[in-house]
């Protein structure tokens, strides 16, 4: 946005002037006024004071000086959902924002993003000019790099990392894109593996895709387990979450080499034991607790062995190093914690339940 041009237009209309009238007052052509208002040119410095006098405003107001909060509010409003707005207007606006607030990383990341969009827009590319395409991607990369190097805000920096990975990907520079993907944090949601997926090919890409599915499966099982906290009489929500969890594990681990998924299975069968107690089905509760203990022991044995490579089709490129996990307790210790819960008190005198402690 050309601030002084927009301000001249605003004040001219406020004073019921045409472009021709304003031009006559200032002894310039009406074409000059039109160019000011559209941002093609700016008024000569010798005209600034006469303009301010004519409109009865200060030169600071004409330039937008002293109204920083208002200007930021204006730019911030334009920044919101900018990708859904007119590209020409947003490109002019963000260019002005960066020039008025140098060093503002939010605006700089916004500029880099707009340069990326402009690179793919045929109107800017003169019908498809590859030279212009690559030049705009290079500008975008430069500005993203400035954000990555200097910004301490995590959200803005991650946006810049994501952006520069896309820029380098479509500029044919996959190896450089990978370097930035490696800088992306390991976390839920948008994470390092998802960034690497954007700039990887061949067998390595399959490995990354499997890791993403693996991670999302683990996250979904964890989310379903949160439903187990909804304990009112072992509600249908709890029962449904248990059924879905078991079906999901069976769907992805088709050869029963569960490895780290033994952790989920052990917890799942502990929950089945609790549901059986709520249903007054004590025999089933003991059986489920027995299976839960077996799964917990298998999972702990893999932690001792270290690395495990899955053999099922969905995860046959995924390798877990369970020995590196920083868990507060082993799975068997977790199982022992649950067997002491009061809900299982009716089973304490049963020989088969007592045997669970001894084996």
Residue pairs with C-beta under 8 A, 6 or more apart in sequence:
1 39
1 74
1 78
1 89
1 92
1 93
1 96
1 97
2 36
2 38
2 39
2 42
2 92
2 96
3 63
3 64
3 71
3 96
3 100
4 36
4 42
4 43
4 62
4 63
4 64
5 36
5 37
5 38
5 39
5 42
6 37
7 61
7 62
7 64
8 22
8 33
8 36
8 37
8 43
8 51
8 62
9 37
11 55
11 57
12 18
12 19
12 22
12 33
12 37
12 55
14 55
15 55
17 25
18 30
19 30
19 33
19 34
19 37
20 30
22 30
22 33
22 54
23 29
23 30
23 32
23 33
25 54
26 33
26 47
26 50
26 51
26 54
28 47
32 41
35 41
36 42
36 43
39 92
43 51
48 59
48 62
48 63
49 59
51 62
52 58
52 59
52 61
52 62
55 62
59 65
60 66
61 67
64 71
64 100
71 100
71 101
72 101
75 93
75 94
75 96
75 97
75 100
75 101
75 107
78 85
78 90
78 93
78 94
78 97
79 94
79 97
79 106
79 107
79 110
82 90
82 94
82 110
82 113
82 114
83 113
83 117
87 114
87 117
87 118
87 121
90 114
91 114
91 118
94 107
94 110
94 111
94 114
95 111
97 104
97 107
97 110
97 111
98 104
98 107
98 108
98 111
101 107
105 147
105 150
105 151
105 153
105 156
106 153
106 156
108 143
108 146
108 147
109 143
109 144
109 147
109 151
109 156
109 159
109 160
109 163
111 143
112 139
112 140
112 141
112 142
112 143
112 144
112 147
112 160
112 163
112 164
112 167
113 140
113 159
113 163
115 136
115 137
115 139
115 140
115 143
116 136
116 137
116 140
116 163
116 166
116 167
118 124
118 136
119 125
119 132
119 133
119 134
119 136
119 137
119 140
119 170
120 133
122 128
124 132
124 136
125 132
125 133
126 132
134 171
137 167
137 170
137 171
138 171
140 163
140 164
140 167
141 164
141 167
141 168
141 171
144 160
144 161
144 163
144 164
144 167
145 164
147 156
147 157
147 160
148 157
148 160
148 161
148 164
148 180
148 183
151 157
151 160
158 184
158 185
158 190
161 180
161 181
161 183
161 184
161 195
162 184
162 190
162 195
164 177
164 180
165 177
165 180
165 181
165 184
165 195
165 198
165 199
166 198
168 174
168 176
168 177
168 180
168 199
169 177
169 198
169 199
174 199
174 200
174 201
177 198
177 199
178 196
178 199
178 200
180 195
181 192
181 195
181 196
181 198
181 199
182 192
182 196
184 190
184 191
184 192
184 195
185 191
185 192
186 192
188 219
191 215
193 208
193 211
193 212
193 215
194 212
196 208
197 205
197 208
197 209
197 212
200 208
203 317
206 317
207 317
207 318
210 314
210 315
210 316
210 317
210 318
211 317
211 318
213 252
213 314
213 315
214 314
214 315
214 318
217 248
217 252
218 260
218 264
220 248
221 245
221 248
221 249
221 261
221 264
224 241
224 244
224 245
224 248
225 241
225 245
225 264
225 267
225 271
227 237
227 238
227 240
227 241
228 238
228 241
228 242
228 271
230 237
230 238
231 238
233 278
234 274
234 275
234 278
234 279
238 271
238 275
239 275
242 268
242 271
242 272
242 275
245 264
245 268
246 265
246 268
249 258
249 261
249 264
249 265
249 268
252 312
252 314
252 315
253 261
253 310
253 312
253 314
253 315
254 312
254 313
254 314
255 311
255 312
257 310
257 311
257 312
258 265
258 295
258 298
258 299
259 299
259 302
259 308
259 310
259 320
259 322
260 299
260 302
260 308
260 320
260 322
262 295
262 296
262 298
262 299
262 302
262 331
263 299
263 331
265 292
265 295
266 292
266 293
266 295
266 296
266 299
266 331
266 334
266 335
267 292
267 334
268 292
269 288
269 289
269 291
269 292
269 295
270 288
270 289
270 292
270 335
270 338
272 284
272 288
272 292
273 284
273 285
273 286
273 288
273 289
273 292
273 344
274 285
274 341
274 343
276 282
276 284
276 285
276 288
277 285
277 343
277 344
277 346
277 347
278 343
282 346
282 347
282 350
285 344
285 347
286 347
286 350
286 352
286 353
286 356
289 339
289 344
289 353
289 356
290 352
290 356
292 335
293 332
293 335
293 356
293 359
295 331
296 330
296 331
296 332
296 334
296 335
297 331
297 332
299 322
299 331
300 330
300 331
300 332
302 308
302 320
302 322
303 322
303 323
303 325
303 330
304 323
305 322
305 323
306 321
306 322
306 323
307 319
307 320
307 321
307 322
307 323
308 319
308 320
308 321
308 322
309 316
309 318
309 319
309 320
310 316
310 318
310 319
310 320
329 337
339 356
339 357
344 353
347 353
348 354
